[in-house]
Amino acid sequence: MKFLHFTDNRTIDTNNHPQPGLRKIYELFDALNRKFKSSYIPECEVSVDESLLLYKGLLASKQYIPNKKSKFGVKCYQLREARSGMEWKFPFNGTKADFGYAVPKPVVDIFLTV
């Protein structure tokens, strides 16, 4: 991920960026979210799915979870339709803080703004 980016670094305003941790791949990330939302409308039963994407390189938001099969990675949450498993929204959670919720409150806030 060190050399993977889809935007020009000179045009990025890091102070006002919606997700500074994703600033180099944000265009791709945002395009995927728009495509997911436009191609499928979930039914009434949706769920929040937590995933740990395996990543062993250097990354500030990498987490270590000893009881998982892939112990190092980036924790992500997806909003999925419960019956089909179709992904509808894919916010990125790059923090290491534990907020005391089953799903961190900032992630819940992102989903509530759908």
ZATORGU-665377 format. One record per residue: x, y negated, z of N, C-alpha, C in turn; residue in three letters. Coordinates in steps of 0.05 Angstrom, whole numbers, padded with zeros to 5 digits, always signed. Example, Ala and Ser with C-alpha at 12.3 -4.5 7.8 and 13.67 -1.06 7.14 Angstrom:
% residues 2
+00264+00114+00156+00246+00090+00156+00264+00066+00156ALA +00257+00045+00142+00273+00021+00143+00258-00001+00157SER 
% end
This chain:
% residues 114
+00016+00024+00000+00000+00000+00000+00017-00025+00000MET +00043-00022+00003+00060-00046+00004+00059-00062-00022LYS +00058-00048-00044+00059-00062-00070+00032-00063-00084PHE +00011-00053-00071-00015-00052-00083-00031-00077-00076LEU -00035-00095-00096-00052-00118-00092-00063-00127-00119HIS -00086-00139-00117-00101-00146-00141-00106-00176-00144PHE -00093-00192-00127-00097-00221-00128-00069-00234-00127THR -00069-00259-00137-00044-00274-00137-00040-00286-00109ASP -00017-00281-00097-00012-00291-00070-00013-00322-00068ASN -00008-00336-00090-00008-00365-00089-00036-00376-00088ARG -00056-00361-00095-00083-00371-00096-00099-00363-00071THR -00088-00348-00053-00102-00339-00029-00100-00359-00006ILE -00123-00367+00005-00123-00384+00028-00125-00366+00053ASP -00103-00360+00066-00103-00341+00088-00118-00351+00112THR -00121-00377+00115-00135-00388+00139-00165-00384+00136ASN -00176-00384+00112-00205-00382+00109-00214-00356+00095ASN -00196-00337+00094-00203-00312+00080-00222-00295+00097HIS -00243-00283+00084-00262-00267+00100-00250-00243+00114PRO -00230-00231+00103-00217-00208+00115-00187-00210+00110GLN -00172-00224+00127-00143-00229+00121-00127-00203+00118PRO -00135-00182+00132-00120-00157+00130-00122-00144+00103GLY -00142-00151+00088-00147-00140+00061-00142-00159+00039LEU -00128-00181+00044-00126-00203+00024-00114-00194-00002ARG -00096-00174-00002-00084-00166-00027-00101-00147-00044LYS -00119-00133-00031-00137-00115-00046-00166-00122-00043ILE -00171-00147-00034-00198-00155-00028-00216-00156-00053TYR -00205-00163-00075-00221-00165-00100-00232-00137-00107GLU -00215-00116-00105-00224-00089-00111-00244-00080-00090LEU -00238-00085-00065-00256-00078-00043-00283-00091-00046PHE -00284-00116-00052-00309-00131-00056-00324-00121-00080ASP -00310-00115-00102-00323-00104-00126-00336-00077-00120ALA -00323-00060-00104-00334-00034-00097-00359-00037-00081LEU -00358-00055-00061-00382-00060-00045-00406-00070-00061ASN -00400-00089-00080-00421-00099-00097-00433-00077-00114ARG -00416-00059-00125-00425-00037-00142-00442-00018-00126LYS -00433-00011-00102-00448+00007-00085-00476-00004-00079PHE -00478-00030-00073-00503-00042-00066-00522-00045-00090LYS -00510-00049-00114-00527-00053-00137-00536-00027-00150SER -00521-00005-00145-00528+00020-00159-00547+00038-00143SER -00550+00032-00117-00567+00050-00101-00580+00034-00078TYR -00605+00039-00074-00619+00027-00051-00626+00049-00032ILE -00615+00049-00008-00620+00071+00011-00649+00072+00021PRO -00658+00095+00029-00684+00098+00041-00682+00088+00070GLU -00703+00093+00086-00704+00082+00113-00684+00095+00132CYS -00674+00118+00126-00656+00132+00144-00627+00128+00136GLU -00614+00110+00150-00586+00104+00144-00569+00110+00169VAL -00544+00116+00166-00526+00121+00188-00500+00108+00184SER -00486+00103+00206-00459+00092+00206-00440+00115+00208VAL -00422+00118+00189-00403+00140+00188-00375+00129+00194ASP -00362+00141+00213-00335+00132+00220-00315+00151+00207GLU -00294+00140+00194-00274+00157+00181-00246+00147+00189SER -00228+00165+00190-00200+00158+00193-00185+00165+00167LEU -00178+00145+00152-00164+00150+00127-00135+00155+00133LEU -00125+00178+00126-00097+00185+00131-00078+00166+00118LEU -00060+00155+00134-00040+00136+00124-00016+00138+00143TYR +00008+00144+00132+00032+00147+00149+00052+00125+00144LYS +00046+00106+00127+00064+00084+00122+00063+00062+00143GLY +00075+00040+00137+00075+00017+00156+00050+00000+00150LEU +00035-00005+00170+00010-00021+00167+00003-00031+00195LEU -00004-00056+00197-00010-00067+00224-00035-00055+00236ALA -00054-00048+00219-00080-00038+00229-00081-00007+00231SER -00058+00006+00229-00057+00035+00231-00063+00043+00260LYS -00078+00065+00263-00085+00074+00290-00074+00103+00294GLN -00070+00109+00319-00061+00136+00326-00083+00148+00344TYR -00094+00171+00335-00115+00185+00350-00105+00214+00353ILE -00096+00221+00376-00082+00247+00380-00100+00271+00376PRO -00126+00269+00381-00143+00293+00379-00155+00297+00351ASN -00147+00282+00331-00156+00285+00304-00136+00302+00288LYS -00145+00315+00266-00127+00330+00249-00107+00311+00236LYS -00117+00290+00224-00099+00269+00213-00096+00248+00235SER -00074+00248+00249-00070+00232+00273-00065+00202+00268LYS -00054+00196+00245-00048+00168+00238-00065+00159+00215PHE -00075+00135+00216-00091+00126+00194-00105+00099+00199GLY -00122+00092+00181-00137+00068+00182-00166+00076+00188VAL -00178+00065+00209-00205+00072+00216-00224+00054+00200LYS -00243+00067+00187-00263+00053+00170-00290+00063+00177CYS -00310+00046+00172-00338+00053+00176-00353+00050+00150TYR -00372+00068+00145-00388+00066+00121-00417+00066+00130GLN -00434+00052+00115-00463+00053+00119-00472+00072+00097LEU -00484+00095+00106-00492+00116+00087-00521+00122+00090ARG -00533+00130+00068-00560+00140+00069-00559+00168+00080GLU -00576+00174+00100-00573+00199+00116-00578+00224+00100ALA -00597+00224+00082-00604+00249+00068-00583+00256+00046ARG -00577+00237+00029-00559+00243+00007-00529+00239+00014SER -00523+00222+00034-00496+00216+00041-00484+00195+00023GLY -00501+00182+00006-00491+00161-00012-00482+00137+00004MET -00459+00127-00002-00448+00104+00012-00460+00078+00001GLU -00467+00060+00019-00480+00035+00011-00463+00011+00018TRP -00449+00011+00040-00432-00011+00047-00408+00000+00061LYS -00385-00012+00056-00359-00002+00066-00344-00025+00078PHE -00350-00033+00103-00334-00054+00116-00308-00043+00126PRO -00289-00060+00129-00262-00051+00138-00259-00060+00167PHE -00250-00042+00184-00244-00049+00212-00214-00046+00216ASN -00200-00068+00218-00171-00067+00220-00162-00072+00248GLY -00179-00071+00268-00171-00077+00295-00166-00052+00311THR -00150-00055+00332-00144-00032+00349-00159-00034+00376LYS -00175-00055+00379-00188-00060+00405-00211-00040+00409ALA -00216-00033+00434-00239-00016+00441-00259-00035+00453ASP -00282-00037+00441-00303-00056+00450-00322-00043+00470PHE -00319-00018+00476-00337-00005+00495-00363+00005+00482GLY -00366+00004+00456-00389+00014+00442-00381+00040+00427TYR -00401+00056+00420-00396+00079+00403-00385+00070+00376ALA -00396+00049+00366-00386+00035+00342-00380+00007+00351VAL -00356-00004+00345-00349-00031+00354-00369-00052+00346PRO -00375-00070+00364-00396-00091+00359-00391-00107+00334LYS -00366-00115+00327-00363-00129+00301-00371-00113+00277PRO -00368-00087+00278-00377-00070+00256-00408-00070+00255VAL -00421-00068+00278-00450-00068+00279-00460-00095+00268VAL -00446-00117+00275-00454-00144+00265-00452-00145+00235ASP -00431-00133+00223-00428-00132+00194-00451-00118+00181ILE -00459-00095+00193-00481-00080+00181-00508-00094+00184PHE -00511-00110+00205-00536-00124+00209-00540-00147+00190LEU -00518-00156+00177-00520-00178+00158-00524-00167+00129THR -00532-00142+00127-00535-00130+00100-00557-00144+00085VAL 
% end
